């Protein structure tokens, strides 16, 4: 009697698509869209260029999928922060999440959504616009949450939710750039604390 095979019979899996996308995300995060060469991407993913195109489409499509993964993974602190019961709690959680995510020792420093394609050549314009929309979406979600706080009386009625949202996102993006420049986690936490001392803006 033969032994039963534990796995399915057939050709072996060429690669783990989920793991490959994780590795691609890290390459884009570290090098930016244009700085991430196909050789670096496929090398990190452990697949050929042909397999990459077959599984993920072209480089821009791969980047879009990597950004989705980043949004649902490392950048998921924004969605959690929006659930905080107070506007100050939201702002505090956003900045704390930014500091933590952009300074992890085992991950690239900085933010994929901020530094991935601030400046690009013409072929990279689609990715640059994608990231601008990604950043603006985060700001819009904060504005809606702060408007809710005004409506509920958590923030003073004269508060400008749009200005407050732009203030918090500008701080968060600045923290990301500083993190990429080597500023320490403790310094960035102190900066975030100082920025929220006069909450809300008057």
C-alpha positions as a Markdown table, in Angstrom:
| # | Residue | x | y | z |
|---|---|---|---|---|
| 1 | Unk | 0.0 | 0.0 | 0.0 |
| 2 | Unk | 1.5 | 3.3 | -1.0 |
| 3 | Unk | 1.8 | 6.3 | 1.4 |
| 4 | Unk | -0.6 | 9.1 | 1.0 |
| 5 | Unk | 0.8 | 12.4 | -0.2 |
| 6 | Unk | 0.1 | 15.3 | 2.0 |
| 7 | Unk | 0.0 | 17.9 | -0.8 |
| 8 | Unk | -1.8 | 18.1 | -4.1 |
| 9 | Unk | -0.4 | 16.2 | -7.0 |
| 10 | Unk | 0.8 | 18.3 | -9.9 |
| 11 | Unk | 3.6 | 20.7 | -10.8 |
| 12 | Unk | 5.2 | 22.4 | -7.8 |
| 13 | Unk | 4.3 | 26.0 | -7.0 |
| 14 | Unk | 6.7 | 28.4 | -8.7 |
| 15 | Unk | 6.6 | 30.9 | -5.9 |
| 16 | Unk | 4.4 | 32.3 | -3.1 |
| 17 | Unk | 2.7 | 35.3 | -4.6 |
| 18 | Unk | 1.9 | 36.8 | -1.2 |
| 19 | Unk | 5.5 | 36.6 | 0.0 |
| 20 | Unk | 6.7 | 37.9 | -3.4 |
| 21 | Unk | 4.5 | 41.0 | -3.1 |
| 22 | Unk | 5.7 | 41.6 | 0.5 |
| 23 | Unk | 9.3 | 41.6 | -0.8 |
| 24 | Unk | 8.5 | 43.8 | -3.7 |
| 25 | Unk | 6.8 | 46.3 | -1.3 |
| 26 | Unk | 10.0 | 46.4 | 0.8 |
| 27 | Unk | 12.1 | 47.1 | -2.3 |
| 28 | Unk | 9.8 | 50.0 | -3.4 |
| 29 | Unk | 9.7 | 51.3 | 0.2 |
| 30 | Unk | 13.5 | 51.4 | 0.4 |
| 31 | Unk | 14.4 | 52.6 | -3.1 |
| 32 | Unk | 11.3 | 54.4 | -4.3 |
| 33 | Unk | 9.4 | 53.6 | -7.6 |
| 34 | Unk | 12.1 | 54.7 | -10.0 |
| 35 | Unk | 15.0 | 53.6 | -7.8 |
| 36 | Unk | 13.6 | 50.0 | -7.7 |
| 37 | Unk | 15.1 | 48.3 | -10.7 |
| 38 | Unk | 13.4 | 45.2 | -12.3 |
| 39 | Unk | 16.5 | 43.3 | -11.3 |
| 40 | Unk | 16.2 | 44.3 | -7.7 |
| 41 | Unk | 12.5 | 43.5 | -7.6 |
| 42 | Unk | 12.7 | 40.1 | -9.3 |
| 43 | Unk | 15.8 | 39.3 | -7.2 |
| 44 | Unk | 14.0 | 40.0 | -4.0 |
| 45 | Unk | 10.9 | 38.2 | -5.1 |
| 46 | Unk | 12.8 | 35.2 | -6.3 |
| 47 | Unk | 11.2 | 35.1 | -9.7 |
| 48 | Unk | 12.1 | 35.9 | -13.3 |
| 49 | Unk | 10.9 | 39.0 | -15.0 |
| 50 | Unk | 8.6 | 36.9 | -17.2 |
| 51 | Unk | 7.0 | 35.4 | -14.0 |
| 52 | Unk | 6.7 | 38.9 | -12.5 |
| 53 | Unk | 4.8 | 40.2 | -15.5 |
| 54 | Unk | 2.6 | 37.1 | -15.6 |
| 55 | Unk | 1.7 | 37.3 | -12.0 |
| 56 | Unk | 1.5 | 41.1 | -11.3 |
| 57 | Unk | 1.5 | 42.9 | -14.6 |
| 58 | Unk | 4.1 | 45.6 | -15.4 |
| 59 | Unk | 6.2 | 47.5 | -12.8 |
| 60 | Unk | 3.5 | 50.2 | -12.3 |
| 61 | Unk | 0.8 | 47.5 | -11.6 |
| 62 | Unk | 3.2 | 45.8 | -9.2 |
| 63 | Unk | 3.7 | 49.1 | -7.4 |
| 64 | Unk | 0.0 | 49.6 | -7.1 |
| 65 | Unk | -0.4 | 46.2 | -5.6 |
| 66 | Unk | 2.5 | 46.9 | -3.2 |
| 67 | Unk | 0.9 | 50.2 | -2.2 |
| 68 | Unk | -2.3 | 48.4 | -1.4 |
| 69 | Unk | -0.4 | 45.9 | 0.7 |
| 70 | Unk | 1.4 | 48.8 | 2.5 |
| 71 | Unk | -2.0 | 50.5 | 3.2 |
| 72 | Unk | -3.5 | 47.4 | 4.7 |
| 73 | Unk | -0.3 | 46.5 | 6.6 |
| 74 | Unk | 2.3 | 49.0 | 7.8 |
| 75 | Unk | 0.0 | 52.0 | 7.2 |
| 76 | Unk | -3.1 | 50.4 | 8.7 |
| 77 | Unk | -2.6 | 52.6 | 11.8 |
| 78 | Unk | -4.5 | 55.4 | 10.1 |
| 79 | Unk | -7.7 | 53.3 | 9.9 |
| 80 | Unk | -7.3 | 52.3 | 13.6 |
| 81 | Unk | -6.6 | 55.9 | 14.6 |
| 82 | Unk | -9.9 | 57.1 | 13.1 |
| 83 | Unk | -11.7 | 54.8 | 15.5 |
| 84 | Unk | -10.3 | 56.7 | 18.6 |
| 85 | Unk | -13.2 | 58.3 | 20.6 |
| 86 | Unk | -11.8 | 61.8 | 20.6 |
| 87 | Unk | -10.2 | 64.0 | 17.9 |
| 88 | Unk | -7.1 | 64.5 | 20.1 |
| 89 | Unk | -6.9 | 60.7 | 20.4 |
| 90 | Unk | -7.1 | 60.4 | 16.6 |
| 91 | Unk | -4.3 | 62.9 | 16.1 |
| 92 | Unk | -2.1 | 61.3 | 18.8 |
| 93 | Unk | -2.6 | 57.9 | 17.3 |
| 94 | Unk | -1.9 | 59.0 | 13.8 |
| 95 | Unk | 1.4 | 60.6 | 14.8 |
| 96 | Unk | 2.4 | 57.7 | 17.1 |
| 97 | Unk | 1.6 | 55.3 | 14.3 |
| 98 | Unk | 3.7 | 57.3 | 11.9 |
| 99 | Unk | 6.7 | 57.4 | 14.2 |
| 100 | Unk | 6.5 | 53.7 | 14.9 |
| 101 | Unk | 6.0 | 52.6 | 11.3 |
| 102 | Unk | 8.7 | 54.9 | 9.8 |
| 103 | Unk | 11.4 | 54.0 | 12.4 |
| 104 | Unk | 11.2 | 50.2 | 12.7 |
| 105 | Unk | 14.7 | 48.7 | 12.8 |
| 106 | Unk | 13.7 | 45.8 | 10.6 |
| 107 | Unk | 12.0 | 47.8 | 7.9 |
| 108 | Unk | 13.0 | 50.7 | 5.6 |
| 109 | Unk | 12.8 | 54.1 | 7.3 |
| 110 | Unk | 10.4 | 56.7 | 6.1 |
| 111 | Unk | 7.0 | 56.1 | 4.3 |
| 112 | Unk | 6.4 | 54.5 | 1.0 |
| 113 | Unk | 3.4 | 56.7 | 0.4 |
| 114 | Unk | 5.4 | 59.9 | 1.0 |
| 115 | Unk | 8.8 | 59.2 | -0.6 |
| 116 | Unk | 7.9 | 56.5 | -3.2 |
| 117 | Unk | 7.6 | 59.0 | -6.1 |
| 118 | Unk | 7.8 | 62.7 | -5.1 |
| 119 | Unk | 9.7 | 63.4 | -8.3 |
| 120 | Unk | 9.6 | 61.2 | -11.4 |
| 121 | Unk | 10.4 | 61.2 | -15.1 |
| 122 | Unk | 7.4 | 61.2 | -17.5 |
| 123 | Unk | 7.0 | 57.3 | -17.4 |
| 124 | Unk | 6.5 | 57.5 | -13.6 |
| 125 | Unk | 3.9 | 60.2 | -13.7 |
| 126 | Unk | 1.1 | 57.7 | -13.1 |
| 127 | Unk | 2.7 | 56.5 | -9.9 |
| 128 | Unk | 3.5 | 60.1 | -8.7 |
| 129 | Unk | -0.2 | 61.0 | -9.2 |
| 130 | Unk | -1.3 | 57.8 | -7.5 |
| 131 | Unk | 0.7 | 58.6 | -4.4 |
| 132 | Unk | -0.5 | 62.2 | -4.4 |
| 133 | Unk | -4.1 | 60.8 | -4.4 |
| 134 | Unk | -3.1 | 58.4 | -1.6 |
| 135 | Unk | -1.9 | 61.2 | 0.6 |
| 136 | Unk | -4.9 | 63.4 | -0.1 |
| 137 | Unk | -7.2 | 60.5 | 0.7 |
| 138 | Unk | -5.7 | 60.2 | 4.1 |
| 139 | Unk | -6.1 | 63.9 | 4.7 |
| 140 | Unk | -9.8 | 63.7 | 3.5 |
| 141 | Unk | -10.5 | 60.9 | 5.9 |
| 142 | Unk | -9.1 | 62.9 | 8.8 |
| 143 | Unk | -11.1 | 65.9 | 7.8 |
| 144 | Unk | -14.3 | 63.9 | 7.9 |
| 145 | Unk | -13.4 | 62.5 | 11.3 |
| 146 | Unk | -12.7 | 66.0 | 12.6 |
| 147 | Unk | -15.9 | 67.3 | 11.2 |
| 148 | Unk | -17.7 | 64.5 | 13.1 |
| 149 | Unk | -15.8 | 65.7 | 16.3 |
| 150 | Unk | -17.1 | 69.3 | 15.7 |
| 151 | Unk | -20.6 | 68.0 | 15.1 |
| 152 | Unk | -20.5 | 66.0 | 18.3 |
| 153 | Unk | -19.1 | 68.8 | 20.4 |
| 154 | Unk | -15.7 | 67.1 | 20.9 |
| 155 | Unk | -14.0 | 70.0 | 19.1 |
| 156 | Unk | -15.0 | 73.7 | 19.4 |
| 157 | Unk | -17.6 | 74.9 | 16.9 |
| 158 | Unk | -15.2 | 77.4 | 15.3 |
| 159 | Unk | -12.7 | 74.6 | 14.5 |
| 160 | Unk | -11.7 | 74.3 | 10.8 |
| 161 | Unk | -11.7 | 70.5 | 10.2 |
| 162 | Unk | -9.8 | 70.9 | 6.9 |
| 163 | Unk | -7.1 | 73.0 | 8.4 |
| 164 | Unk | -6.7 | 70.6 | 11.4 |
| 165 | Unk | -6.5 | 67.6 | 9.0 |
| 166 | Unk | -3.9 | 69.2 | 6.9 |
| 167 | Unk | -1.9 | 70.1 | 10.0 |
| 168 | Unk | -1.9 | 66.5 | 11.2 |
| 169 | Unk | -1.0 | 65.0 | 7.8 |
| 170 | Unk | 1.7 | 67.6 | 7.3 |
| 171 | Unk | 3.2 | 66.7 | 10.6 |
| 172 | Unk | 2.9 | 63.0 | 9.8 |
| 173 | Unk | 4.6 | 63.4 | 6.4 |
| 174 | Unk | 7.3 | 65.5 | 7.9 |
| 175 | Unk | 8.0 | 62.8 | 10.5 |
| 176 | Unk | 8.3 | 60.3 | 7.7 |
| 177 | Unk | 10.9 | 62.4 | 5.9 |
| 178 | Unk | 12.8 | 63.0 | 9.1 |
| 179 | Unk | 12.8 | 59.3 | 9.9 |
| 180 | Unk | 14.2 | 58.5 | 6.5 |
| 181 | Unk | 16.9 | 61.1 | 7.3 |
| 182 | Unk | 18.0 | 59.1 | 10.4 |
| 183 | Unk | 16.2 | 61.1 | 13.1 |
| 184 | Unk | 15.6 | 58.8 | 16.1 |
| 185 | Unk | 12.3 | 57.5 | 17.2 |
| 186 | Unk | 12.6 | 59.3 | 20.6 |
| 187 | Unk | 13.3 | 62.6 | 18.9 |
| 188 | Unk | 10.3 | 62.1 | 16.6 |
| 189 | Unk | 8.0 | 61.2 | 19.5 |
| 190 | Unk | 9.1 | 64.3 | 21.3 |
| 191 | Unk | 8.3 | 66.4 | 18.2 |
| 192 | Unk | 4.9 | 64.8 | 17.9 |
| 193 | Unk | 4.1 | 65.5 | 21.6 |
| 194 | Unk | 5.2 | 69.1 | 21.2 |
| 195 | Unk | 3.1 | 69.6 | 18.1 |
| 196 | Unk | -0.1 | 68.5 | 19.9 |
| 197 | Unk | 0.4 | 70.6 | 23.1 |
| 198 | Unk | -1.8 | 73.4 | 21.8 |
| 199 | Unk | -4.6 | 71.2 | 20.5 |
| 200 | Unk | -6.8 | 72.1 | 18.8 |
| 201 | Unk | -5.4 | 74.9 | 16.6 |
| 202 | Unk | -6.8 | 78.3 | 17.6 |
